[in-house]
């Protein structure tokens, strides 16, 4: 009986010593997990803040290109050299931040830019506008007279001119994805 009592006493002693150790270990693990969650939330918040800042930087020039190619709104204020300058501005902002965006956003950005421009045909030369030069010239009117120097900024082959539907589709998809990247709407929400 004495040995059984000793085993029971030993078990009580082990449990009484182990309880605080287990509580401390669990507390430590819960604290670390909570800190990791907090760090992840902080990181996500900072990423969203940066994406929103990027949206502020890119949304205006993207809209300018949409208006230019669709010939709506303030399109007369965006002259052909200005459209190419906006592309450069957009590319600079995009490429400086592209690793903060998802692959889906990257694909949609390239799709929109490729819809609006033919690029990379000759190194060191500007991208060409995939807009109808004739239509742009006709729509400008007296308030925004045409400059013949702009003719070389457009694609030569009419088959390479983009349609309004292509511009609309790629622009809307890009902007919906941009809003989703900023945490504003779901990526699959429609207009």
CORRALIN-V638994 format. One record per residue. N is the residue number from 1. BURIAL is + if it has 16 or more other ideal C-beta (glycine too) atoms within 10 Angstrom, else -. Layout:
{{N | BURIAL} {N | BURIAL}}
This chain:
{{1 | -} {2 | -} {3 | -} {4 | -} {5 | -} {6 | -} {7 | -} {8 | -} {9 | -} {10 | -} {11 | -} {12 | -} {13 | -} {14 | -} {15 | -} {16 | -} {17 | -} {18 | -} {19 | -} {20 | -} {21 | -} {22 | -} {23 | -} {24 | -} {25 | -} {26 | -} {27 | -} {28 | -} {29 | -} {30 | -} {31 | -} {32 | -} {33 | -} {34 | -} {35 | -} {36 | -} {37 | -} {38 | -} {39 | -} {40 | -} {41 | -} {42 | -} {43 | -} {44 | -} {45 | -} {46 | -} {47 | -} {48 | -} {49 | -} {50 | -} {51 | +} {52 | -} {53 | -} {54 | +} {55 | +} {56 | -} {57 | +} {58 | +} {59 | -} {60 | -} {61 | +} {62 | +} {63 | +} {64 | +} {65 | +} {66 | +} {67 | +} {68 | +} {69 | +} {70 | -} {71 | +} {72 | -} {73 | -} {74 | -} {75 | +} {76 | -} {77 | -} {78 | +} {79 | +} {80 | +} {81 | -} {82 | -} {83 | +} {84 | +} {85 | -} {86 | +} {87 | +} {88 | -} {89 | -} {90 | +} {91 | +} {92 | -} {93 | -} {94 | +} {95 | -} {96 | -} {97 | -} {98 | -} {99 | -} {100 | -} {101 | +} {102 | -} {103 | -} {104 | -} {105 | +} {106 | -} {107 | -} {108 | +} {109 | +} {110 | -} {111 | +} {112 | +} {113 | +} {114 | -} {115 | +} {116 | +} {117 | +} {118 | +} {119 | +} {120 | -} {121 | -} {122 | -} {123 | -} {124 | -} {125 | -} {126 | -} {127 | +} {128 | +} {129 | +} {130 | +} {131 | +} {132 | +} {133 | +} {134 | -} {135 | -} {136 | +} {137 | +} {138 | -} {139 | -} {140 | +} {141 | -} {142 | -} {143 | -} {144 | -} {145 | -} {146 | +} {147 | -} {148 | -} {149 | -} {150 | +} {151 | -} {152 | -} {153 | +} {154 | +} {155 | +} {156 | -} {157 | -} {158 | -} {159 | -} {160 | -} {161 | +} {162 | +} {163 | -} {164 | -} {165 | -} {166 | +} {167 | +} {168 | -} {169 | -} {170 | +} {171 | +} {172 | -} {173 | +} {174 | +} {175 | +} {176 | +} {177 | +} {178 | +} {179 | +} {180 | +} {181 | +} {182 | +} {183 | -} {184 | -} {185 | -} {186 | -} {187 | -} {188 | -} {189 | -} {190 | -} {191 | -}}
